[in-house]
Amino acid sequence: MSESYLEEIFIKRSQQKKKTSPLNYKERLFVLTDDKISYYDYDPEKRKKKSLKGSVDLEKIKCVETVEPDDSSPPERQFPFQVEWMKEENYMFRLSEFRSPLLRWLKENPNAVQPKKFYHMVLQWLDSELPDLSVSRQKSRLRWGIAVPGDPEQTIYVWLDALVNYLTVAGYPGNHSLWWNAAHHIVGKDILKFHAIYWPAFLMAAGLPSPQVIHVHSHWTVQGKKMSKSLGNVVDPFDTSQRYTEDGMRYFLLRQGVPEHDCDYDDAKLVKLLNSELADALGGLLNRCTAPSLNPVQVYPHFCSRSFPKGSAQEPTSRAKPEDYKMVESVAELPNAVQEHFERLHIYKALEAISACVRQTNGFVQRHAPWKLDCTDACDKRWHDGILHVSMECLRVYGTLLQPVVPGLADKLLSRLGVRLEERTWEALRFLERYHGRTCSFEGRPLGPDTGVLFNRLEKDTAKEKPKKSKKTRLVCQ
């Protein structure tokens, strides 16, 4: 437990107590864990504190309480809890026997836990001896648990019960093989030990294969602090989705969420990102290509191979520039790059790559300024249509790749381009077919209906507005 976290507890509690207590109110924090009692003194007025007496393992904390210290007696005698040390008989899982098999599994499968940071963390845990694990509790103090088969006086340890659900939902013991052989887990870093040590050991003991990959993610903080009801800094996903749209929230969380590290939620940062990448860059590009002023007949324009010849800007009829060929190459490579990032659950890297290509395409349009071309001139008209065709092909790729992240926005974009449902698959991408001398089924096709801007810009003060109360069940992020 960090001193800053303890200080937050003190400040909040002392502010509440000051209403009825002197301003010089001091506090002593007692922390009860599995095996010891620790305490910590803090003076909120003088902003002075004494170090915590003994280290505290966050995972083992059972109770936290504050009292006004009494200098007339030792801190140990001021402990505010009733503590009763107990012993009981439980069933034990011989976890100690699985240390070597677990190490062997991890070293033979270096991608079993991702990202690497957490893989090395598990290896570090296994450097020490593993104690055997109690997998049952006495029914007299845990009545709601599932009874141990053949022993009604014992109930099954909740984590053993919970982890086995992964198997049963896959059809165990009858039809689990098809799904279980491809199992990937996605877990928070705070429950890594249960999933990367206990769970594989249980599976080994049962003669079942371990998961293919355990993907681990970090947490979201607010102003660098863990979300906590006591601090009042919990972000409600329903309220924020009302404010910024579901697609907006999905994009921000997946664009900013880095699995290796905790990420900080901030309304101002969210507004800035969504305005920049969805409203301005992607939405502005779509608007330019489909606006009646540039596309009066509202069709998917024809490509001009004379103005944009394959491979070189040195052709006499070419009006393309070297930067344009780099853009085409980047967009052509984008689906493979995004697929690789998706498979590794590095969604933020996939979105970074898409955003970079969107900027390149906007640069392409800005560089050639089709609004300045004289469409009464045949050459200018062909180049004008070629610019729009290339840009729309890029947009079609972006819309297809963004479907898992922002499904509503991607559907709106693809529908505006006239892309049918069966043409929105990965296999149907086939970017810039005419550039490669092949037929393009989109040329000359009418565009879809104009349903307004792709993503409305958010105002900076949107974050300050209180959303309307919803009668829905509220899910609170922790």
C-alpha positions as CSV (number, residue, x, y, z in Angstrom):
1,M,0.0,0.0,0.0
2,S,1.5,3.3,-1.0
3,E,1.7,6.3,1.4
4,S,-0.1,8.4,-1.2
5,Y,-3.1,6.1,-1.1
6,L,-3.1,6.1,2.7
7,E,-2.9,9.9,2.7
8,E,-6.0,10.0,0.4
9,I,-7.9,7.9,2.9
10,F,-6.9,10.2,5.8
11,I,-7.7,13.4,4.0
12,K,-11.2,12.3,3.0
13,R,-12.1,10.9,6.4
14,S,-10.6,13.8,8.3
15,Q,-12.6,16.3,6.2
16,Q,-15.7,14.5,7.2
17,K,-14.8,14.4,10.9
18,K,-13.7,18.1,11.1
19,K,-17.4,19.1,11.0
20,T,-17.7,17.8,14.5
21,S,-14.0,17.7,15.6
22,P,-11.3,20.2,16.3
23,L,-9.2,21.4,13.4
24,N,-6.1,19.8,14.9
25,Y,-7.7,16.3,14.5
26,K,-5.0,13.7,14.0
27,E,-5.5,10.1,12.9
28,R,-3.9,6.7,13.2
29,L,-4.6,4.1,10.5
30,F,-4.6,0.5,11.3
31,V,-4.3,-2.1,8.5
32,L,-5.3,-5.7,9.2
33,T,-3.9,-8.4,6.8
34,D,-3.8,-12.2,6.9
35,D,-0.9,-12.4,9.2
36,K,-0.2,-9.1,10.9
37,I,-1.4,-5.7,12.0
38,S,0.3,-2.5,10.8
39,Y,-0.3,1.2,11.6
40,Y,0.4,4.6,10.2
41,D,0.2,8.1,11.7
42,Y,-0.9,11.2,9.8
43,D,-1.5,14.9,10.8
44,P,-3.7,16.4,8.1
45,E,-3.2,20.0,9.4
46,K,0.6,19.9,9.5
47,R,0.8,17.7,6.5
48,K,3.3,15.5,8.3
49,K,3.2,11.7,8.5
50,K,5.2,8.9,10.0
51,S,6.1,5.9,8.0
52,L,3.9,2.8,8.0
53,K,5.1,0.4,10.6
54,G,5.8,-2.7,8.6
55,S,5.2,-3.4,4.9
56,V,1.7,-4.2,3.7
57,D,0.8,-6.6,0.9
58,L,-2.2,-5.1,-0.9
59,E,-3.6,-8.5,-1.9
60,K,-3.8,-9.5,1.8
61,I,-5.6,-6.5,3.3
62,K,-8.7,-7.6,5.2
63,C,-9.7,-4.3,6.9
64,V,-8.7,-0.7,7.3
65,E,-9.8,1.7,10.0
66,T,-8.8,5.0,11.5
67,V,-8.9,6.3,15.1
68,E,-7.8,9.3,17.0
69,P,-4.4,8.4,18.5
70,D,-4.0,8.2,22.3
71,D,-0.5,9.1,23.2
72,S,-0.9,7.7,26.7
73,S,-0.8,4.1,25.5
74,P,1.2,2.1,22.9
75,P,-0.3,2.0,19.4
76,E,-0.6,-1.8,19.6
77,R,-3.1,-1.4,22.5
78,Q,-5.3,1.0,20.4
79,F,-6.1,-1.5,17.7
80,P,-9.8,-1.0,17.0
81,F,-10.7,-4.5,15.6
82,Q,-11.8,-7.7,17.3
83,V,-9.4,-10.3,16.0
84,E,-9.7,-14.0,16.5
85,W,-7.0,-16.3,15.1
86,M,-8.5,-19.6,13.9
87,K,-7.4,-22.9,12.6
88,E,-9.5,-25.3,10.5
89,E,-9.1,-28.4,8.4
90,N,-9.4,-27.8,4.6
91,Y,-8.6,-29.7,1.4
92,M,-5.3,-28.7,0.0
93,F,-4.1,-28.6,-3.6
94,R,-0.5,-29.5,-3.9
95,L,0.5,-26.4,-5.8
96,S,4.1,-26.9,-4.7
97,E,4.4,-29.9,-7.0
98,F,3.6,-27.9,-10.1
99,R,6.3,-25.3,-9.9
100,S,8.6,-27.1,-12.3
101,P,5.8,-28.0,-14.8
102,L,4.7,-24.4,-14.8
103,L,8.2,-23.1,-15.5
104,R,8.6,-25.6,-18.3
105,W,5.2,-24.6,-19.8
106,L,6.2,-20.9,-19.8
107,K,9.7,-21.4,-21.2
108,E,8.4,-23.7,-23.9
109,N,5.6,-21.1,-24.7
110,P,7.2,-17.6,-24.4
111,N,4.0,-16.0,-25.8
112,A,1.7,-17.8,-23.2
113,V,1.4,-14.6,-21.2
114,Q,1.3,-11.2,-23.0
115,P,2.6,-8.5,-22.8
116,K,6.1,-9.6,-22.0
117,K,6.1,-7.5,-18.9
118,F,3.6,-9.8,-17.2
119,Y,5.3,-13.0,-18.6
120,H,8.4,-12.0,-16.7
121,M,6.4,-11.2,-13.6
122,V,5.0,-14.7,-13.5
123,L,8.5,-16.2,-14.0
124,Q,9.6,-14.0,-11.1
125,W,6.8,-15.4,-8.9
126,L,7.9,-18.9,-9.8
127,D,11.5,-18.2,-8.7
128,S,10.3,-18.8,-5.1
129,E,8.8,-22.0,-3.7
130,L,5.0,-22.3,-4.2
131,P,3.0,-23.0,-1.1
132,D,0.2,-25.5,-1.3
133,L,-3.2,-24.0,-1.8
134,S,-6.3,-24.4,0.3
135,V,-9.2,-25.2,-2.0
136,S,-12.1,-25.6,0.4
137,R,-13.6,-23.8,3.4
138,Q,-15.7,-25.0,6.3
139,K,-19.4,-24.8,5.5
140,S,-20.1,-23.4,8.9
141,R,-18.5,-20.1,7.8
142,L,-19.2,-20.2,4.1
143,R,-22.7,-21.5,3.6
144,W,-23.3,-20.1,0.1
145,G,-20.4,-22.0,-1.6
146,I,-20.7,-25.3,-3.7
147,A,-20.3,-28.3,-1.5
148,V,-17.2,-30.5,-1.9
149,P,-18.4,-33.8,-3.5
150,G,-18.5,-36.5,-0.8
151,D,-18.0,-34.0,2.1
152,P,-21.0,-31.8,2.8
153,E,-19.1,-30.0,5.7
154,Q,-16.7,-28.3,3.2
155,T,-17.4,-25.9,0.4
156,I,-15.2,-25.3,-2.7
157,Y,-12.8,-22.3,-2.7
158,V,-14.4,-19.6,-4.8
159,W,-11.5,-19.2,-7.3
160,L,-11.4,-22.9,-8.0
161,D,-15.2,-22.8,-8.7
162,A,-14.9,-19.7,-10.8
163,L,-12.0,-20.8,-12.9
164,V,-13.7,-24.2,-13.7
165,N,-16.5,-22.2,-15.4
166,Y,-14.1,-21.5,-18.3
167,L,-14.2,-25.2,-19.0
168,T,-17.9,-25.8,-18.4
169,V,-19.0,-23.0,-20.7
170,A,-16.9,-24.5,-23.4
171,G,-18.8,-27.8,-23.1
172,Y,-16.7,-29.8,-20.6
173,P,-16.7,-32.7,-20.1
174,G,-18.3,-33.7,-23.3
175,N,-17.7,-31.2,-26.2
176,H,-15.1,-28.8,-24.9
177,S,-12.1,-29.9,-27.1
178,L,-13.1,-27.8,-30.2
179,W,-13.2,-24.6,-28.2
180,W,-10.7,-25.3,-25.4
181,N,-7.8,-26.0,-27.8
182,A,-8.1,-22.4,-29.0
183,A,-8.8,-20.8,-25.6
184,H,-7.4,-17.2,-25.0
185,H,-8.0,-15.5,-21.7
186,I,-8.3,-11.7,-21.2
187,V,-7.6,-10.8,-17.6
188,G,-6.8,-7.7,-15.5
189,K,-3.3,-7.5,-14.0
190,D,-4.7,-7.8,-10.5
191,I,-5.9,-11.4,-11.1
192,L,-2.8,-12.5,-13.0
193,K,-1.6,-15.0,-10.4
194,F,-4.9,-16.8,-10.3
195,H,-4.9,-17.2,-14.1
196,A,-1.2,-17.7,-14.8
197,I,-0.3,-20.0,-11.9
198,Y,-3.3,-21.5,-10.1
199,W,-5.4,-22.1,-13.2
200,P,-2.7,-23.8,-15.4
201,A,-1.7,-25.9,-12.4
202,F,-5.4,-27.0,-11.9
203,L,-5.5,-27.9,-15.6
204,M,-2.3,-29.8,-15.5
205,A,-3.5,-31.8,-12.6
206,A,-6.7,-32.7,-14.6
207,G,-4.6,-33.7,-17.6
208,L,-6.1,-30.8,-19.7
209,P,-4.2,-28.4,-21.9
210,S,-3.4,-24.8,-20.7
211,P,-4.9,-21.8,-22.5
212,Q,-3.1,-20.8,-25.7
213,V,-2.5,-17.2,-24.5
214,I,-3.3,-15.2,-21.4
215,H,-3.7,-11.6,-22.4
216,V,-3.2,-9.2,-19.5
217,H,-4.4,-5.6,-19.4
218,S,-3.6,-2.8,-16.9
219,H,-6.1,-0.4,-15.3
220,W,-7.7,3.0,-15.9
221,T,-6.9,5.7,-13.5
222,V,-8.3,9.3,-13.0
223,Q,-5.6,12.0,-12.6
224,G,-3.1,9.3,-11.8
225,K,-5.2,7.8,-9.0
226,K,-7.1,4.5,-8.9
227,M,-10.8,4.8,-9.3
228,S,-12.5,4.5,-5.9
229,K,-15.9,5.1,-4.5
230,S,-14.3,6.6,-1.4
231,L,-12.4,9.1,-3.5
232,G,-15.5,9.9,-5.6
233,N,-13.6,9.6,-8.9
234,V,-15.3,6.6,-10.5
235,V,-16.2,7.1,-14.2
236,D,-19.6,5.8,-15.1
237,P,-19.5,4.3,-18.6
238,F,-23.2,4.8,-19.2
239,D,-23.0,8.5,-18.5
240,T,-19.9,9.0,-20.6
241,S,-21.4,7.0,-23.4
242,Q,-24.4,9.4,-23.4
243,R,-22.1,12.3,-23.5
244,Y,-19.6,11.2,-26.1
245,T,-21.5,8.4,-27.9
246,E,-20.8,4.7,-27.5
247,D,-18.5,4.7,-30.6
248,G,-16.6,7.7,-29.2
249,M,-16.0,6.0,-25.9
250,R,-15.0,2.7,-27.5
251,Y,-12.5,4.6,-29.8
252,F,-11.0,6.6,-26.9
253,L,-10.6,3.6,-24.6
254,L,-9.1,1.4,-27.3
255,R,-6.9,4.1,-28.8
256,Q,-5.5,5.2,-25.4
257,G,-5.5,1.9,-23.6
258,V,-2.0,0.4,-23.4
259,P,-2.0,-3.1,-21.9
260,E,1.5,-2.8,-20.3
261,H,0.7,0.4,-18.2
262,D,-2.2,2.0,-16.4
263,C,-3.9,4.7,-18.5
264,D,-5.3,7.9,-17.3
265,Y,-8.9,8.9,-18.1
266,D,-9.5,12.6,-18.8
267,D,-12.5,14.3,-20.4
268,A,-10.5,17.0,-22.0
269,K,-8.1,14.5,-23.5
270,L,-11.1,12.4,-24.8
271,V,-12.7,15.5,-26.5
272,K,-9.4,16.5,-28.1
273,L,-8.7,13.0,-29.5
274,L,-12.2,12.4,-30.8
275,N,-12.4,15.8,-32.5
276,S,-9.0,15.4,-34.1
277,E,-9.2,11.8,-35.3
278,L,-12.9,11.1,-35.9
279,A,-14.6,14.4,-36.5
280,D,-11.8,16.3,-38.3
281,A,-9.5,13.8,-40.0
282,L,-11.8,10.9,-40.8
283,G,-15.1,12.8,-41.0
284,G,-13.6,15.7,-42.9
285,L,-12.1,13.3,-45.5
286,L,-15.4,11.6,-46.1
287,N,-17.2,15.0,-46.3
288,R,-14.7,16.2,-48.9
289,C,-15.0,13.2,-51.1
290,T,-18.8,13.0,-51.0
291,A,-19.8,16.7,-50.9
292,P,-22.0,17.8,-53.8
293,S,-19.6,20.6,-54.6
294,L,-16.8,18.1,-55.4
295,N,-19.0,15.2,-56.4
296,P,-22.1,16.6,-58.0
297,V,-23.3,13.4,-59.6
298,Q,-22.9,11.5,-56.2
299,V,-21.2,8.4,-57.6
300,Y,-18.0,6.5,-56.9
301,P,-15.7,8.1,-59.4
302,H,-13.5,6.4,-62.0
303,F,-9.8,5.9,-61.6
304,C,-7.4,7.4,-64.1
305,S,-4.3,5.2,-64.7
306,R,-2.8,7.9,-67.0
307,S,-2.7,10.5,-64.2
308,F,-1.7,7.9,-61.6
309,P,0.3,5.3,-63.4
310,K,1.5,2.3,-61.4
311,G,4.9,2.3,-59.9
312,S,6.3,5.7,-60.9
313,A,5.6,9.4,-60.9
314,Q,8.1,9.9,-63.8
315,E,5.6,8.9,-66.5
316,P,4.9,11.9,-68.8
317,T,1.1,11.8,-68.1
318,S,1.5,11.3,-64.4
319,R,0.2,14.0,-62.0
320,A,0.9,11.9,-58.9
321,K,3.9,12.7,-56.7
322,P,6.3,10.5,-54.8
323,E,4.4,11.1,-51.6
324,D,1.3,9.7,-53.2
325,Y,3.0,6.4,-54.0
326,K,4.1,6.1,-50.4
327,M,0.5,6.7,-49.2
328,V,-0.8,3.9,-51.6
329,E,1.9,1.6,-50.3
330,S,1.0,2.4,-46.7
331,V,-2.7,1.8,-47.2
332,A,-2.0,-1.5,-49.1
333,E,0.0,-2.8,-46.2
334,L,-2.4,-1.6,-43.6
335,P,-4.8,-4.6,-43.4
336,N,-1.9,-7.0,-42.6
337,A,-0.5,-4.7,-40.0
338,V,-3.9,-4.1,-38.4
339,Q,-4.6,-7.9,-38.4
340,E,-1.3,-8.6,-36.6
341,H,-2.0,-5.9,-34.0
342,F,-5.6,-7.2,-33.5
343,E,-4.4,-10.8,-33.0
344,R,-1.9,-9.6,-30.3
345,L,-4.7,-7.4,-28.8
346,H,-2.6,-4.3,-29.4
347,I,-5.7,-2.4,-30.5
348,Y,-4.1,0.9,-29.8
349,K,-1.3,0.1,-32.3
350,A,-3.9,-0.8,-35.0
351,L,-5.7,2.5,-34.4
352,E,-2.4,4.4,-34.5
353,A,-1.6,2.8,-37.9
354,I,-5.1,3.6,-39.3
355,S,-4.9,7.2,-38.0
356,A,-1.5,7.7,-39.6
357,C,-2.9,6.6,-43.0
358,V,-5.9,8.8,-42.6
359,R,-3.5,11.8,-42.2
360,Q,-1.6,10.7,-45.3
361,T,-4.8,10.6,-47.3
362,N,-5.9,14.0,-46.1
363,G,-2.4,15.2,-47.1
364,F,-3.0,13.7,-50.6
365,V,-6.3,15.5,-51.1
366,Q,-4.9,18.8,-49.7
367,R,-1.8,18.5,-51.9
368,H,-3.8,18.1,-55.1
369,A,-6.7,20.4,-54.2
370,P,-9.4,18.9,-56.5
371,W,-11.7,21.9,-55.8
372,K,-9.2,24.0,-57.8
373,L,-9.3,21.8,-60.9
374,D,-11.2,22.9,-64.0
375,C,-13.6,20.0,-64.6
376,T,-14.6,21.4,-68.1
377,D,-11.1,20.3,-69.1
378,A,-11.0,16.6,-69.9
379,C,-7.5,16.0,-68.4
380,D,-8.4,18.0,-65.2
381,K,-11.7,16.1,-65.0
382,R,-10.0,12.7,-65.2
383,W,-7.5,13.7,-62.5
384,H,-10.2,15.2,-60.4
385,D,-12.1,11.9,-60.5
386,G,-8.9,10.0,-59.9
387,I,-8.2,11.9,-56.7
388,L,-11.6,11.2,-55.4
389,H,-11.4,7.5,-56.4
390,V,-8.1,7.0,-54.6
391,S,-9.4,8.8,-51.5
392,M,-12.6,6.8,-51.4
393,E,-10.7,3.6,-51.8
394,C,-8.7,4.6,-48.8
395,L,-11.8,5.4,-46.8
396,R,-13.3,2.1,-47.8
397,V,-10.3,0.3,-46.2
398,Y,-10.4,2.5,-43.1
399,G,-14.2,1.9,-42.6
400,T,-13.8,-1.9,-43.0
401,L,-10.9,-2.1,-40.6
402,L,-12.6,0.1,-38.0
403,Q,-15.7,-2.1,-37.8
404,P,-14.7,-4.0,-34.6
405,V,-13.8,-0.8,-32.8
406,V,-16.5,1.7,-33.9
407,P,-19.3,-0.4,-35.6
408,G,-21.8,2.4,-35.8
409,L,-19.5,4.9,-37.3
410,A,-17.9,2.4,-39.7
411,D,-21.4,1.4,-40.9
412,K,-22.3,5.0,-41.5
413,L,-19.0,5.6,-43.5
414,L,-19.3,2.4,-45.6
415,S,-23.0,3.0,-46.3
416,R,-22.3,6.6,-47.5
417,L,-19.7,5.1,-49.9
418,G,-22.3,2.6,-51.2
419,V,-20.4,-0.5,-49.9
420,R,-22.8,-3.4,-49.5
421,L,-22.9,-5.6,-46.4
422,E,-21.2,-8.6,-48.2
423,E,-18.4,-6.3,-49.4
424,R,-17.3,-5.3,-45.9
425,T,-15.2,-8.4,-45.1
426,W,-11.5,-8.6,-44.8
427,E,-11.3,-10.7,-47.9
428,A,-13.3,-8.2,-49.9
429,L,-10.9,-5.3,-49.3
430,R,-8.9,-5.6,-52.5
431,F,-7.5,-2.0,-52.3
432,L,-7.3,0.1,-55.5
433,E,-8.0,-2.6,-58.1
434,R,-7.8,-0.2,-61.0
435,Y,-4.3,0.9,-60.0
436,H,-3.2,-2.8,-60.5
437,G,-5.0,-3.1,-63.9
438,R,-8.0,-5.0,-62.6
439,T,-11.7,-4.2,-62.6
440,C,-13.2,-2.2,-59.8
441,S,-16.8,-3.0,-59.0
442,F,-17.3,0.3,-57.2
443,E,-16.6,2.6,-60.2
444,G,-19.7,4.5,-61.3
445,R,-21.8,3.1,-58.4
446,P,-24.2,5.6,-56.8
447,L,-23.2,6.7,-53.3
448,G,-25.4,5.9,-50.3
449,P,-27.7,8.5,-48.7
450,D,-26.2,11.4,-47.0
451,T,-27.1,11.0,-43.3
452,G,-25.1,14.0,-42.0
453,V,-21.7,14.4,-40.6
454,L,-19.8,11.2,-39.7
455,F,-19.0,12.3,-36.1
456,N,-20.2,15.5,-34.5
457,R,-17.5,17.7,-33.0
458,L,-17.6,17.8,-29.2
459,E,-17.4,21.0,-27.3
460,K,-14.9,21.5,-24.5
461,D,-17.6,22.2,-22.0
462,T,-19.4,19.0,-22.8
463,A,-17.4,17.3,-20.1
464,K,-18.9,19.7,-17.5
465,E,-22.5,18.9,-18.4
466,K,-24.3,16.5,-16.2
467,P,-25.9,13.8,-18.3
468,K,-29.6,13.0,-17.9
469,K,-30.4,10.3,-15.4
470,S,-30.9,6.9,-16.9
471,K,-33.2,4.2,-15.5
472,K,-30.9,1.5,-16.8
473,T,-28.9,-0.7,-14.5
474,R,-25.7,1.2,-13.9
475,L,-22.3,-0.5,-14.4
476,V,-19.5,1.2,-12.5
477,C,-15.9,0.8,-13.7
478,Q,-13.6,-0.1,-10.9
